[in-house]
Amino acid sequence: MRQHRITGHGGVGLEVFDLGPEDAPPILLIHGWSQHHLSWVRQYPLAQEFRLITPDLRGHGASDKPETPAAYNHSTPWAEDVAAIIDALSLDRPLLVGWSMGGAVAGDYVKHFGDQMISGFCLVDSFVTTGSHMAAEARKARLADDAVVAAGMTTSDQGANISATLAFVRACFHQQPDADDLASMVGFNMLCPPHVRKAARQRDEDYRPYLGKMRVPALVLWGAHDRPAPPLVGQEAAAAIPTAKALIYEDCGHSPFWEEPDRFNADLTHFARHCFEMEPGT
């Protein structure tokens, strides 16, 4: 695996990981809120056919963690970070794949740069509206789930923070990870400090006007048992993108790429080949 230090918006250093042949079609995998590039470890087999780019987003993992809320609470920093990665690595029309908040980051990119420089767009249990724009029913379901609200994850009380992080990670799965994987996930979630978590959730975006103009292929998939992004959120996303195909994972929660990696990898491979106009099996 190759590792790069790339300068994003405002001079923020981004740690970016790069797996697979450098001349293979590129897939940019964007993790979610408080997560890490290792969220995608079960997708690493795809590097036999594709170039996988897995950054730690600003404020997460080994990337820089600015203190100011303005580094996280609007679309420009995230969009320009994605653009910086594409430019620095000379990625030729990558496929953007965003999980949860990572889908909003992908939406930030399309909002600012359009879809001319990408080959496709994939949302995994993600959102096309945030904050006041989110459908009332979806917002109500999220607010009723204490583990999803995760208030303790934004506090400096480390005991409360760890307990809330554990509860949140568990809420991301219908098929629960084993003890070792759960410990690893809680560990890399704790690399994201409280001030980043708080500011990154202070978003108020409606991506539908921008995604509605996309012409590249799109895939929207979600788990039927998703708690952080209730199924209504996926339905809204699929309806917002004219080119979208929807896939539902009936026995998964918020993380189908981890819960059913073989199916997810096959679905993503099929979609990526379509985006890159590859022949099956190439």
C-alpha positions as semicolon CSV with decimal commas, in nm:
position;residue;x (nm);y (nm);z (nm)
1;M;0,000;0,000;0,000
2;R;0,121;0,348;-0,089
3;Q;0,075;0,639;0,152
4;H;0,057;1,006;0,057
5;R;0,047;1,336;0,243
6;I;-0,173;1,571;0,043
7;T;-0,251;1,935;0,121
8;G;-0,622;2,005;0,127
9;H;-0,832;2,315;0,178
10;G;-0,672;2,573;0,406
11;G;-0,341;2,389;0,411
12;V;-0,481;2,093;0,604
13;G;-0,264;1,783;0,568
14;L;-0,457;1,476;0,455
15;E;-0,325;1,123;0,497
16;V;-0,429;0,925;0,190
17;F;-0,382;0,553;0,131
18;D;-0,353;0,404;-0,216
19;L;-0,384;0,035;-0,304
20;G;-0,380;-0,148;-0,636
21;P;-0,223;-0,079;-0,979
22;E;-0,165;0,290;-1,036
23;D;-0,296;0,261;-1,393
24;A;-0,617;0,081;-1,287
25;P;-0,954;0,259;-1,284
26;P;-0,966;0,458;-0,957
27;I;-1,228;0,424;-0,685
28;L;-1,221;0,690;-0,412
29;L;-1,371;0,542;-0,093
30;I;-1,481;0,813;0,152
31;H;-1,549;0,704;0,510
32;G;-1,812;0,836;0,748
33;W;-1,837;1,054;1,057
34;S;-1,572;0,977;1,321
35;Q;-1,444;0,686;1,109
36;H;-1,116;0,601;0,935
37;H;-0,970;0,470;0,611
38;L;-0,960;0,124;0,774
39;S;-1,339;0,120;0,760
40;W;-1,286;-0,007;0,405
41;V;-1,046;-0,292;0,482
42;R;-1,295;-0,555;0,358
43;Q;-1,292;-0,385;0,018
44;Y;-0,916;-0,432;-0,026
45;P;-0,965;-0,741;-0,249
46;L;-1,104;-0,501;-0,511
47;A;-0,748;-0,370;-0,556
48;Q;-0,683;-0,667;-0,782
49;E;-0,889;-0,488;-1,047
50;F;-0,914;-0,124;-0,935
51;R;-0,698;0,142;-0,776
52;L;-0,847;0,208;-0,432
53;I;-0,794;0,549;-0,273
54;T;-0,889;0,557;0,097
55;P;-0,822;0,891;0,270
56;D;-0,853;0,979;0,633
57;L;-1,082;1,281;0,610
58;R;-0,979;1,608;0,773
59;G;-1,012;1,577;1,149
60;H;-0,994;1,199;1,133
61;G;-0,728;0,929;1,158
62;A;-0,380;1,052;1,074
63;S;-0,497;1,368;0,895
64;D;-0,467;1,717;1,046
65;K;-0,733;1,824;1,295
66;P;-0,785;2,202;1,288
67;E;-0,952;2,349;1,595
68;T;-1,189;2,595;1,427
69;P;-1,546;2,479;1,353
70;A;-1,523;2,654;1,013
71;A;-1,286;2,377;0,903
72;Y;-1,579;2,130;0,914
73;N;-1,922;2,294;0,928
74;H;-1,975;2,386;0,562
75;S;-1,920;2,228;0,223
76;T;-1,614;2,410;0,089
77;P;-1,338;2,237;0,293
78;W;-1,466;1,888;0,219
79;A;-1,520;1,955;-0,151
80;E;-1,177;2,107;-0,198
81;D;-1,013;1,821;-0,008
82;V;-1,163;1,570;-0,253
83;A;-1,054;1,785;-0,546
84;A;-0,702;1,808;-0,401
85;I;-0,678;1,429;-0,373
86;I;-0,797;1,381;-0,731
87;D;-0,549;1,638;-0,856
88;A;-0,249;1,531;-0,647
89;L;-0,283;1,165;-0,746
90;S;-0,376;1,244;-1,109
91;L;-0,689;1,031;-1,080
92;D;-0,859;0,992;-1,415
93;R;-1,233;1,040;-1,357
94;P;-1,260;0,836;-1,035
95;L;-1,572;0,669;-0,905
96;L;-1,674;0,843;-0,583
97;V;-1,810;0,612;-0,310
98;G;-1,930;0,779;0,008
99;W;-2,050;0,605;0,323
100;S;-2,275;0,796;0,564
101;M;-2,115;1,141;0,613
102;G;-1,873;1,041;0,336
103;G;-2,168;1,056;0,098
104;A;-2,224;1,415;0,204
105;V;-1,855;1,482;0,133
106;A;-1,904;1,335;-0,214
107;G;-2,209;1,559;-0,246
108;D;-1,997;1,856;-0,143
109;Y;-1,762;1,778;-0,430
110;V;-2,046;1,762;-0,684
111;K;-2,195;2,084;-0,544
112;H;-1,872;2,274;-0,606
113;F;-1,719;2,095;-0,905
114;G;-2,000;1,913;-1,084
115;D;-1,967;1,561;-1,223
116;Q;-1,747;1,630;-1,526
117;M;-1,433;1,490;-1,362
118;I;-1,584;1,172;-1,215
119;S;-1,704;0,848;-1,373
120;G;-1,973;0,758;-1,123
121;F;-2,127;0,833;-0,786
122;C;-2,222;0,583;-0,514
123;L;-2,395;0,655;-0,184
124;V;-2,374;0,391;0,088
125;D;-2,631;0,445;0,366
126;S;-2,593;0,817;0,315
127;F;-2,784;1,143;0,286
128;V;-2,882;1,398;0,023
129;T;-3,017;1,635;0,291
130;T;-2,877;1,733;0,631
131;G;-2,982;1,956;0,918
132;S;-3,304;2,149;0,862
133;H;-3,343;2,000;0,514
134;M;-3,371;1,639;0,634
135;A;-3,717;1,485;0,612
136;A;-3,901;1,524;0,942
137;E;-3,965;1,151;0,981
138;A;-3,598;1,063;0,932
139;R;-3,483;1,338;1,168
140;K;-3,733;1,220;1,430
141;A;-3,607;0,861;1,407
142;R;-3,245;0,971;1,448
143;L;-3,319;1,198;1,743
144;A;-3,509;0,920;1,919
145;D;-3,203;0,693;1,912
146;D;-2,958;0,795;2,185
147;A;-2,677;0,585;2,039
148;V;-2,712;0,764;1,705
149;V;-2,737;1,110;1,865
150;A;-2,414;1,013;2,044
151;A;-2,406;1,325;2,260
152;G;-2,121;1,183;2,466
153;M;-1,897;1,166;2,160
154;T;-1,870;1,544;2,156
155;T;-1,776;1,582;2,521
156;S;-1,435;1,610;2,684
157;D;-1,546;1,364;2,953
158;Q;-1,339;1,068;2,834
159;G;-1,544;0,805;3,015
160;A;-1,868;0,932;2,863
161;N;-1,694;0,971;2,529
162;I;-1,573;0,611;2,517
163;S;-1,911;0,474;2,627
164;A;-2,094;0,680;2,365
165;T;-1,846;0,581;2,096
166;L;-1,895;0,212;2,174
167;A;-2,273;0,252;2,159
168;F;-2,250;0,444;1,831
169;V;-2,026;0,187;1,667
170;R;-2,265;-0,091;1,767
171;A;-2,553;0,114;1,625
172;C;-2,377;0,112;1,287
173;F;-2,434;-0,264;1,250
174;H;-2,725;-0,504;1,232
175;Q;-2,484;-0,797;1,198
176;Q;-2,251;-0,709;1,484
177;P;-1,870;-0,726;1,441
178;D;-1,674;-0,970;1,654
179;A;-1,491;-0,852;1,967
180;D;-1,157;-0,785;1,795
181;D;-1,312;-0,591;1,509
182;L;-1,532;-0,393;1,748
183;A;-1,227;-0,299;1,955
184;S;-1,042;-0,185;1,642
185;M;-1,339;0,025;1,529
186;V;-1,380;0,193;1,866
187;G;-1,006;0,259;1,865
188;F;-0,999;0,436;1,530
189;N;-1,318;0,626;1,613
190;M;-1,138;0,765;1,919
191;L;-0,876;0,919;1,689
192;C;-1,140;1,175;1,591
193;P;-1,152;1,438;1,869
194;P;-1,474;1,577;2,018
195;H;-1,445;1,921;1,855
196;V;-1,427;1,763;1,509
197;R;-1,723;1,537;1,572
198;K;-1,931;1,831;1,695
199;A;-1,848;2,069;1,411
200;A;-1,885;1,804;1,139
201;R;-2,244;1,747;1,248
202;Q;-2,328;2,117;1,222
203;R;-2,416;2,085;0,855
204;D;-2,725;2,223;0,685
205;E;-2,714;2,106;0,325
206;D;-2,954;2,014;0,048
207;Y;-2,763;1,834;-0,226
208;R;-3,069;1,750;-0,435
209;P;-3,040;2,046;-0,676
210;Y;-2,680;1,947;-0,757
211;L;-2,719;1,570;-0,766
212;G;-3,032;1,611;-0,976
213;K;-2,816;1,752;-1,254
214;M;-2,569;1,463;-1,261
215;R;-2,535;1,261;-1,578
216;V;-2,286;0,999;-1,461
217;P;-2,413;0,660;-1,340
218;A;-2,520;0,651;-0,975
219;L;-2,581;0,376;-0,723
220;V;-2,765;0,422;-0,394
221;L;-2,762;0,134;-0,149
222;W;-2,863;0,094;0,212
223;G;-2,933;-0,161;0,482
224;A;-3,296;-0,226;0,573
225;H;-3,205;-0,213;0,945
226;D;-3,007;0,111;0,928
227;R;-3,033;0,324;1,242
228;P;-2,810;0,629;1,167
229;A;-2,960;0,663;0,816
230;P;-3,313;0,518;0,827
231;P;-3,435;0,361;0,500
232;L;-3,640;0,673;0,420
233;V;-3,306;0,852;0,377
234;G;-3,198;0,603;0,112
235;Q;-3,530;0,630;-0,066
236;E;-3,495;1,009;-0,074
237;A;-3,144;0,979;-0,216
238;A;-3,248;0,737;-0,489
239;A;-3,535;0,962;-0,589
240;A;-3,311;1,269;-0,603
241;I;-3,063;1,137;-0,861
242;P;-3,205;1,075;-1,209
243;T;-2,941;0,815;-1,300
244;A;-2,958;0,625;-0,970
245;K;-3,011;0,255;-0,924
246;A;-3,116;0,148;-0,573
247;L;-3,008;-0,167;-0,391
248;I;-3,141;-0,273;-0,051
249;Y;-2,952;-0,511;0,179
250;E;-3,232;-0,674;0,374
251;D;-3,019;-0,820;0,655
252;C;-2,782;-0,526;0,708
253;G;-2,767;-0,210;0,909
254;H;-2,562;0,102;0,842
255;S;-2,252;-0,083;0,717
256;P;-2,336;-0,331;0,439
257;F;-1,981;-0,313;0,302
258;W;-1,867;-0,472;0,631
259;E;-2,171;-0,685;0,716
260;E;-2,198;-0,850;0,372
261;P;-1,864;-0,772;0,206
262;D;-1,881;-1,041;-0,062
263;R;-2,214;-0,914;-0,193
264;F;-2,112;-0,551;-0,156
265;N;-1,784;-0,605;-0,338
266;A;-1,961;-0,785;-0,620
267;D;-2,220;-0,508;-0,649
268;L;-1,955;-0,237;-0,644
269;T;-1,742;-0,423;-0,900
270;H;-2,039;-0,456;-1,135
271;F;-2,123;-0,088;-1,095
272;A;-1,762;0,025;-1,134
273;R;-1,719;-0,173;-1,456
274;H;-2,029;-0,001;-1,588
275;C;-1,896;0,341;-1,487
276;F;-1,558;0,276;-1,645
277;E;-1,714;0,099;-1,945
278;M;-1,512;-0,215;-1,878
279;E;-1,594;-0,557;-2,015
280;P;-1,705;-0,811;-1,751
281;G;-1,411;-1,005;-1,615
282;T;-1,145;-0,759;-1,734
